[in-house]
Amino acid sequence: MQHRIPLPERPVFRRPPHAVQCSVMDLNLVQIEAFPVRPAPKPDWLKARAPMGENYHELKRLARSLDLHTVCESARCPNIGECWNHRTATFMMLGNACTRRCGFCSVPKGRPEAIDFDEPRRVAEAVAALELKHAVVTSVNRDDDVMGGARAFVLVIEEIRRQAPGCRVEVLIPDFQGNHDAIRMVAEAAPEVLNHNTESVPRLYRTVRSGARYERTLDLLRYAKSLRPRMVTKSGLMVGLGEEMHELLAVFRDLAAAGVDVLTLGQYLRPSKDQLPVARYYTPQEFTSMRREALEMGFRHVESGPLVRSSYHAHEQVPAMPPPA
């Protein structure tokens, strides 16, 4: 009589919550991460001071009293402490809900309320109260009412001229879905600076700038310059989203060919876990190199650095520029 030796029971492997299940062809093997991947810490050159000071709190009270939004707060800008203590801010019109869902931006998304055409007057009131010499005004995207958005920009330029005579006006406009009538309305209101940000390289547009088109951006900047050749045009890019240097240089060349006068270059910083992660951090030396390359392409002024944002030191950029030829 033969005795069979009992075999041990086949062990059961339970899938950890962070494991990756392989296919049946891989015999149902389980791949386990030993530790969750942690994002790289921010380098020292990206650490900004916490907002504080009398001017900071005064500007915050002023914005609240006039029921105004600032892009400094809505977009969680790292320079808010520095800028507000210098009594400079970028006012954001057309509400605080954007009709687009760009991957980099923390401005709230959703269905906006009707455009408040009294808002331009209140923005100008704040500009006058702060005694600004250079005011920057931007807005959320209002794809639901492109012409209404353009009209609001015209009104704010006119109101600032009336309430704060002598103050330069810089408008950072959306693309108005490429509508030339809307672009012409704003350009003919004669702001000193017309800014529209390129943000990223064409390959990343679908992820970074949902609803935008690279060629539409270039067309806007070209068209605005053709309408008012002596008006300063400006654009900016974020780096660190996965672009390559050769792609950035190609964008610089495109913007220079479109007649853009001022270029801003800054490091993308993830506002929260809901936005795109940082692919890498550029060093201050790389920003210096990019500035040198851009100036050689013909820009009249380039602001390039880790903490640079579109309106960072905006009041200093225009005086630093040589007069147009």
C-alpha positions as CSV (number, residue, x, y, z in Angstrom):
1,M,0.0,0.0,0.0
2,Q,1.4,3.3,-1.1
3,H,1.2,6.3,1.1
4,R,0.9,9.7,-0.5
5,I,2.8,12.5,1.2
6,P,0.4,15.4,1.7
7,L,1.6,18.5,-0.1
8,P,1.5,21.9,1.6
9,E,-1.4,24.1,0.8
10,R,-0.6,26.7,-1.9
11,P,0.0,30.0,-0.3
12,V,-2.4,32.8,-1.0
13,F,-0.9,36.2,-1.9
14,R,-3.1,39.1,-1.1
15,R,-2.7,42.2,-3.2
16,P,-1.5,45.2,-1.2
17,P,-3.5,48.4,-1.8
18,H,-0.7,50.1,-3.7
19,A,0.4,47.0,-5.8
20,V,0.1,46.9,-9.6
21,Q,-1.7,43.8,-10.9
22,C,0.0,42.2,-13.9
23,S,-1.8,40.5,-16.8
24,V,-2.8,36.8,-17.0
25,M,0.1,36.2,-19.4
26,D,2.4,37.2,-16.5
27,L,0.9,34.4,-14.3
28,N,-0.9,36.8,-12.1
29,L,2.3,38.0,-10.5
30,V,2.1,41.0,-8.2
31,Q,4.5,43.9,-8.3
32,I,4.8,45.7,-5.0
33,E,6.2,49.2,-4.4
34,A,8.3,49.2,-1.3
35,F,7.6,52.9,-0.6
36,P,5.3,55.4,-2.3
37,V,7.1,57.8,-4.6
38,R,7.6,61.3,-3.0
39,P,7.9,64.5,-5.0
40,A,11.3,66.1,-5.0
41,P,11.5,69.0,-2.4
42,K,11.6,72.5,-3.7
43,P,15.1,73.9,-4.2
44,D,16.1,76.8,-1.9
45,W,15.8,79.4,-4.7
46,L,12.0,78.7,-4.9
47,K,11.2,79.5,-1.3
48,A,9.2,82.8,-1.0
49,R,8.5,84.7,2.1
50,A,5.1,84.2,3.7
51,P,2.7,87.2,3.1
52,M,2.6,89.7,6.0
53,G,3.0,93.4,6.7
54,E,0.8,96.5,6.9
55,N,0.6,97.0,3.1
56,Y,-0.4,93.4,2.5
57,H,-3.3,93.6,5.0
58,E,-4.4,97.0,3.7
59,L,-4.6,95.8,0.1
60,K,-6.5,92.7,1.2
61,R,-9.0,94.9,3.1
62,L,-9.4,97.2,0.0
63,A,-10.1,94.3,-2.4
64,R,-12.7,92.9,0.0
65,S,-14.4,96.3,0.5
66,L,-14.8,96.8,-3.2
67,D,-15.8,93.1,-3.9
68,L,-12.8,92.6,-6.2
69,H,-10.7,89.5,-7.0
70,T,-6.9,89.4,-7.5
71,V,-5.1,86.8,-9.5
72,C,-2.5,86.9,-6.7
73,E,-4.9,85.1,-4.4
74,S,-7.0,83.1,-6.9
75,A,-3.9,81.6,-8.6
76,R,-2.0,81.2,-5.3
77,C,1.0,83.2,-6.6
78,P,4.2,82.7,-4.6
79,N,5.1,86.4,-4.9
80,I,1.9,87.7,-3.2
81,G,3.8,88.8,0.0
82,E,6.5,90.7,-1.9
83,C,4.2,92.4,-4.5
84,W,1.5,93.4,-2.0
85,N,4.0,94.9,0.4
86,H,5.1,97.1,-2.6
87,R,1.4,98.0,-3.1
88,T,1.2,96.2,-6.5
89,A,-1.5,93.7,-7.4
90,T,-3.0,92.1,-10.5
91,F,-6.8,92.6,-10.5
92,M,-8.9,89.8,-12.0
93,M,-12.2,90.8,-13.6
94,L,-15.2,89.0,-14.9
95,G,-15.8,87.0,-11.7
96,N,-13.9,84.2,-10.0
97,A,-15.1,81.2,-12.1
98,C,-13.3,80.3,-15.3
99,T,-15.0,78.5,-18.2
100,R,-11.8,76.5,-19.0
101,R,-10.0,73.8,-17.1
102,C,-6.3,74.4,-17.7
103,G,-4.1,71.8,-16.1
104,F,-1.8,74.3,-14.4
105,C,-4.3,76.7,-12.9
106,S,-6.0,76.8,-9.5
107,V,-8.6,79.5,-10.3
108,P,-12.0,78.0,-9.6
109,K,-13.8,76.5,-12.6
110,G,-17.5,76.4,-13.3
111,R,-20.4,78.2,-14.7
112,P,-19.9,82.0,-14.2
113,E,-22.4,84.6,-13.2
114,A,-23.5,87.4,-15.6
115,I,-20.7,89.9,-16.3
116,D,-20.7,92.8,-13.8
117,F,-20.1,95.9,-15.9
118,D,-19.7,98.0,-12.7
119,E,-16.6,96.0,-11.8
120,P,-14.2,98.1,-14.0
121,R,-15.2,101.2,-12.1
122,R,-14.4,99.5,-8.8
123,V,-11.0,98.2,-10.1
124,A,-10.1,101.8,-11.1
125,E,-11.2,103.0,-7.7
126,A,-8.7,100.6,-6.1
127,V,-6.0,101.6,-8.5
128,A,-6.6,105.3,-7.6
129,A,-6.7,104.5,-3.8
130,L,-3.4,102.7,-4.1
131,E,-1.9,105.5,-6.2
132,L,-0.5,103.0,-8.6
133,K,1.7,104.2,-11.5
134,H,1.3,100.9,-13.4
135,A,-1.9,98.8,-13.1
136,V,-2.2,95.2,-14.3
137,V,-5.7,93.9,-15.0
138,T,-6.5,90.4,-16.1
139,S,-9.6,88.1,-16.2
140,V,-10.8,84.6,-16.2
141,N,-11.8,83.1,-19.5
142,R,-15.4,83.9,-20.4
143,D,-16.1,81.7,-23.4
144,D,-19.8,82.2,-22.7
145,D,-19.6,85.9,-23.6
146,V,-16.5,86.8,-25.5
147,M,-17.6,90.3,-26.6
148,G,-18.9,91.1,-23.1
149,G,-15.4,90.2,-21.8
150,A,-13.7,92.5,-24.3
151,R,-16.1,95.4,-23.4
152,A,-15.2,95.0,-19.7
153,F,-11.5,95.4,-20.6
154,V,-12.3,98.6,-22.6
155,L,-14.3,100.0,-19.7
156,V,-11.5,99.3,-17.1
157,I,-8.9,101.1,-19.3
158,E,-11.2,104.1,-19.7
159,E,-12.1,104.1,-15.9
160,I,-8.4,104.0,-14.9
161,R,-7.6,106.8,-17.3
162,R,-10.4,108.8,-15.6
163,Q,-9.9,108.0,-12.0
164,A,-6.0,107.6,-12.0
165,P,-4.7,109.9,-14.7
166,G,-1.0,109.2,-15.5
167,C,-1.2,105.5,-14.5
168,R,0.0,103.1,-17.1
169,V,-2.4,100.3,-17.9
170,E,-1.3,96.7,-18.7
171,V,-4.1,94.2,-19.6
172,L,-3.4,90.5,-19.5
173,I,-6.2,89.3,-21.8
174,P,-7.7,85.8,-22.6
175,D,-7.6,84.7,-26.2
176,F,-11.3,85.6,-26.9
177,Q,-11.5,82.4,-28.9
178,G,-9.5,84.2,-31.6
179,N,-12.3,86.7,-32.3
180,H,-10.6,89.7,-34.1
181,D,-13.5,92.0,-33.2
182,A,-12.9,91.5,-29.5
183,I,-9.1,91.8,-29.8
184,R,-9.5,95.0,-31.9
185,M,-11.9,96.5,-29.2
186,V,-9.2,96.1,-26.5
187,A,-6.3,97.2,-28.6
188,E,-8.0,100.3,-29.8
189,A,-8.6,101.3,-26.2
190,A,-4.9,101.9,-26.2
191,P,-3.4,100.2,-23.1
192,E,0.3,100.8,-22.7
193,V,0.9,97.0,-22.6
194,L,-1.2,94.2,-24.1
195,N,-0.2,90.9,-22.6
196,H,-1.4,87.4,-23.6
197,N,0.4,84.4,-22.2
198,T,1.6,81.5,-24.3
199,E,2.2,79.4,-21.2
200,S,3.7,76.3,-22.7
201,V,5.1,74.6,-25.9
202,P,2.7,73.4,-28.6
203,R,3.2,69.7,-27.8
204,L,1.8,70.2,-24.3
205,Y,-1.1,72.5,-25.1
206,R,-3.9,69.9,-24.8
207,T,-2.9,69.1,-21.3
208,V,-1.7,72.5,-20.0
209,R,-4.1,74.9,-21.8
210,S,-7.4,73.1,-22.3
211,G,-9.5,74.9,-24.9
212,A,-6.6,77.1,-26.1
213,R,-4.6,76.8,-29.4
214,Y,-1.0,77.6,-30.0
215,E,-1.6,79.2,-33.4
216,R,-4.5,81.2,-32.0
217,T,-2.1,82.7,-29.4
218,L,0.4,83.7,-32.0
219,D,-2.3,85.1,-34.2
220,L,-3.7,87.3,-31.3
221,L,-0.2,88.7,-30.6
222,R,0.5,89.4,-34.3
223,Y,-2.9,91.0,-34.9
224,A,-2.7,93.2,-31.8
225,K,0.7,94.5,-32.9
226,S,-0.5,95.2,-36.5
227,L,-3.3,97.3,-35.1
228,R,-1.1,99.4,-32.8
229,P,2.6,99.0,-33.7
230,R,3.8,101.3,-30.9
231,M,1.8,99.4,-28.2
232,V,4.0,97.1,-26.1
233,T,3.0,93.5,-26.6
234,K,4.0,90.9,-24.0
235,S,3.8,87.1,-23.4
236,G,5.0,84.6,-20.9
237,L,5.8,80.9,-20.4
238,M,6.1,78.5,-17.5
239,V,8.8,75.9,-17.5
240,G,9.0,72.6,-15.7
241,L,5.9,70.9,-17.2
242,G,7.9,68.4,-19.4
243,E,9.0,70.5,-22.3
244,E,12.4,70.3,-23.9
245,M,14.8,73.2,-24.3
246,H,14.7,73.0,-28.1
247,E,10.9,73.4,-27.9
248,L,11.2,76.4,-25.7
249,L,13.7,78.1,-28.1
250,A,11.3,77.4,-31.0
251,V,8.5,79.2,-29.1
252,F,10.8,82.1,-28.4
253,R,11.5,82.4,-32.1
254,D,7.8,82.3,-32.9
255,L,7.0,85.0,-30.4
256,A,9.8,87.2,-31.6
257,A,8.6,86.8,-35.2
258,A,5.1,87.9,-34.0
259,G,6.5,91.2,-32.8
260,V,6.3,90.5,-29.1
261,D,8.3,93.1,-27.1
262,V,8.5,91.6,-23.6
263,L,8.9,88.0,-22.6
264,T,8.5,86.5,-19.1
265,L,9.9,83.1,-18.1
266,G,9.2,81.5,-14.8
267,Q,9.2,78.1,-13.0
268,Y,5.8,76.3,-12.9
269,L,4.9,75.5,-9.3
270,R,2.0,73.1,-8.6
271,P,-0.7,75.1,-6.7
272,S,-2.3,72.0,-5.3
273,K,-2.6,68.3,-5.8
274,D,-5.4,69.0,-8.3
275,Q,-3.1,70.5,-10.8
276,L,-0.3,69.0,-13.0
277,P,2.8,67.8,-11.2
278,V,6.2,69.5,-11.7
279,A,8.3,67.6,-14.2
280,R,11.5,69.3,-13.1
281,Y,13.0,72.4,-11.5
282,Y,15.1,74.7,-13.6
283,T,18.2,76.3,-12.0
284,P,18.8,80.0,-11.8
285,Q,21.7,79.5,-14.3
286,E,19.3,78.0,-16.8
287,F,17.0,81.0,-16.5
288,T,20.0,83.3,-17.1
289,S,20.9,81.2,-20.2
290,M,17.3,81.4,-21.5
291,R,17.2,85.1,-21.0
292,R,20.4,85.5,-23.0
293,E,19.0,83.3,-25.9
294,A,15.8,85.3,-26.0
295,L,17.4,88.7,-26.1
296,E,19.5,87.6,-29.0
297,M,16.3,86.8,-30.9
298,G,15.2,90.5,-30.7
299,F,13.0,90.9,-27.6
300,R,13.2,94.3,-26.1
301,H,13.0,93.1,-22.5
302,V,13.1,89.6,-20.9
303,E,12.2,88.9,-17.3
304,S,13.5,85.4,-16.5
305,G,13.8,83.7,-13.1
306,P,12.4,80.9,-10.9
307,L,9.8,83.1,-9.3
308,V,8.9,85.3,-12.3
309,R,5.3,85.5,-13.1
310,S,3.5,87.4,-15.9
311,S,3.0,90.5,-13.8
312,Y,6.1,90.1,-11.6
313,H,8.0,93.5,-11.5
314,A,5.7,94.6,-14.3
315,H,6.0,98.2,-13.3
316,E,9.8,98.0,-13.8
317,Q,9.7,96.3,-17.3
318,V,8.4,99.1,-19.5
319,P,10.8,101.8,-18.2
320,A,13.7,99.4,-18.7
321,M,12.8,98.9,-22.4
322,P,14.5,101.0,-25.0
323,P,12.2,103.2,-27.1
324,P,10.7,101.5,-30.2
325,A,12.7,102.0,-33.4
